[in-house]
Amino acid sequence: MSLVKTLLVSFTLFTLSACSSLGLVNSPDHLDRLSEDNYLHAREVPSFRKASYPQLPTPKVQLTPEVEKEVAFFSRYNSSTIRKAISRKNELGPVIEKIFVDEGIPLELLNLAIIESCFNPEARSSAGAVGLWQFMKSTASVYGLEVGYFEDQRKDPILSTLAAARHIRDLYLAYSDWNLALAAYNAGSGSVDRAIIRAKTDNFWELARQARLREQTRRYVAKFYAVMHITNNPQEYGLGEMRLAMSYPTRRFG
């Protein structure tokens, strides 16, 4: 294996370390929180009161060369970790999906939690991001999550998913483009905005090919579509009948 390929494999494996290093981590405490009653109670918190939100458009799987490369790596090295992530998500139950439906977020965006945390509510990155959706403290506070010594609501599956749904919506509404919204989820809106200005294009794949964004962010978007493609075709990739969400169409790019 070449050095470049070794580094790419290591990077892909590292991003799913929350899957590979732990078994099923949904403790009884986490599962107890994921009840319909607790969800309704969370909706009483001013930050998370239910509003009438339009349904966002569904992202389409984009099999660009970059995505196909990630599909190959995931299917060769990470099919077992994706299986583990889906098992964790199913263990968490239907409330996670209900939140996305109520907030108008396509269920396809659940694939983000595979990349971010492998559906591990206790996941913590070296940069300090925490929870299913890997919120940094600053972003968590913007979306009403309390982060303190005695309580870190980033670890609360219901509250963090409500916050993630609203963060995802805000990013999509800012760009009207899922590729850019996903890039901003990883790198922040400022980095994406600067890349667009420098490159004089808002086409994500062109930004990626010009290396206007960090490699981590360039691969992050490709990995999202790769995981989405794999979870939509479970039997083809050794996942049997396991399915994360609904079926979605695929577009192939030359």
N, C-alpha and C positions, 0 to 999 in steps of 0.2 A: 504493500500500500504506500502511495506517495505521501510525502510530508503534508502537502496541501490537503489531500483527502483525509489524512489522519486528523488534521486540525479541524476540518469540517465535521467529521464524525464526533470528535470530542466536544465541539460546540453544541451540536444537536443533542448529544447525551446530557451535557451539562444543563441545558435548558429544561430538561425533564427530570432533573435530580429529585424533585419533590415526589415524583412517581417511583423512581427506582430505589430510593433510599428507605422507603417506608411501606408497610402494608396498608390495609384499610385503616384509616386514621379517624373515622367519624366516631367520636366517643359518644357514650350515652348522653352526655351533656349536650353535644351538638345536635344529636337526633331528637332529643326532647324539645329543643328550641324550634325545630322545624315542624311545628304543628299549625293547623289552620287557625287556632285560637291565638297563637303567638304572632302569626302573620297579621291577623286583624288588629291585634294590640299594637303592633309596629305601625300600622296605618294611622293610629291615633296620634303618633308623634308629629308635631308640626312639620318637620323637615320631610316627612314621608307620607303626608296625607295624599290620598288618591286624587288625581286630577284627570281631566279628559285629554289624553294625548293621542295624536294620530298615529296609526300604524306606520312604522318606517318600512321602506322597501327592503325586500329580501336580497342579501348579497348573493351573487352568482359565483360558483366555483370557476376560477380562471386558471386553466392549465397552460400557463406560460412556461417557457423553458425553465425559468427560476423555480416555479412551483413543481414542475415535474421532477426536478433534481431533489427537492425536499421530499416529495412522495417516495422517491427511490430510497433515500436515507431512512425515512420513517419506517417504511415497510420492511427494510432489511434489518434495522437495528432497534426499532422502538415499538413494534406491534404489541409486545407484551405490556409496555407501559401505557399505551393508549387503552388497552383492555382494562388495565387497573384503574385508569381514570374514569372510564365509563362505569365500572363497577362502583366506584365511590359516588359518582353522580347519582346512580340509581339508588344507592343506599341512602342518599340524602332525601329521596322522595320527590313528590310532585310540586312542592311549594316553590322550588327554584324556578321551574318552568312557569308556574302560575304568575310569579312576579314579572317575568319577561312578557308574558301575554298581556297582563294588566297594564304594563308600562308601554306597550306597543313596540317592543323590541323583538325582532325576528329570533326564533329559537336557534337559528344557525349560529348566533353569537355566543351560545353556550360553549362552542369550541374554543373560545378565548380562555376559558378557565382550565382547559386541558393544557394549553401552552403556559399559562401564568402559574398555575399551582398544582396541576393534576387533581383538581377538586379536593385539595387538602386545606381545610379551614385554618390549620395551624402553620401553614407554610410561611417561611420568612426568608427573604433574600439577603445577600450580603450587603446590599444597598439600604436595607431597612424596610423594604416593602413587605406587607403582611396580608395574609388571608387568601381566600378563594380568588380574589380579583387583584391581589398584590397592590393595594393602595399604599402610597407613601403618606406620611403623616399630614403633609400640607394639603394634598388632594382630598384626603379623607375628611379633613375639617371643612373644606368647601362644600362637601356633600352631606354634612350633618352627622358624621361619625365622630364619636368621642374617643380620644386616644389618651389614656392616662395610666398611671402606675397600677391602679387596681382594676381597671377595665379597659380593654382595647376592643372597640366595636368592629374593628376590621376583621376580627375573628368570628363575629356573629354571622352565620350564614344568611339569615334573613335581612338584617340591616345592611350588610355589605353588598348583597345582591341588589337591593333597592338602590343603593348609592351607585353601584356599577351600571345599572340600567340607565340612570339619569346622566351619568358621565358619558356613557356610550351615545345616548341621544344627543347630548350637547355637542359632542365631537362630530357626529354625522350632520347635524344641522349647520355647523360651522363650515363644513366643506362640501356638503351634498355629494359625497363620494366616499364609498366604504374603504377604498384603499388608503386614502389620506387620513380618514378617521382612525383606522387601525394603526397607521404609522404614528399618529399623534397620541394614541393610547400608550404606545411604547416609549416614544421619544419626547412627547410634549408638543403642544401646538406651536410654541416658539421655534423649535427646531424645524418643524415642517414648513412654517411660514417663511423662514429664512432660506430654506432649500428652494422653495418655489420662486422666491425673488431672484436668487442667484442664477437659477437655471432658466428662468423665464418660461416655465411650463408648469402646469399643475397635473401633468400625467405622471402618476406614481412610478410606473415602470421605467419611464424615461429618467425620472429623478434617480431611480436605483441604478440604472445603467451608466449615468453620469457620476455615480458615487457622491451625490449631493447629500445623502443621509448616511449615518453610521451603518456599518455592515450589520450590526445587531438588528437595527430597524429594518433594513432592506430584507433581511432573512425572516424577520418577525412576520411581515405581511405574507411572504411566500409560505411560511410554515402554517399560518392560519388556514390558507386555502388548501394546503396539503392535508392537514388534519381534517378539515371539512370534507375533502374528497374521500379520505379513507373511512371516516365514520359514516359517510353516505353509501359506501360500498363495502360493508363489513365482511361479507363472505369472500370477496376477492382478496382481502388483506388479512385473512386468518382470524377474523373476529367472530365468525359464526353468525348467529342471529342478533348479536348485540347491536343496538342502534342508539345514538345519542339524541337525535331529534327527527324532524320530518325529512322527507326527500327533497332534494333541490336540484335544479338543472345545472348542467355543466357547459361552459363555453371553452373551446380549445383555440389557442392562439398559435399562429405559425411563427 
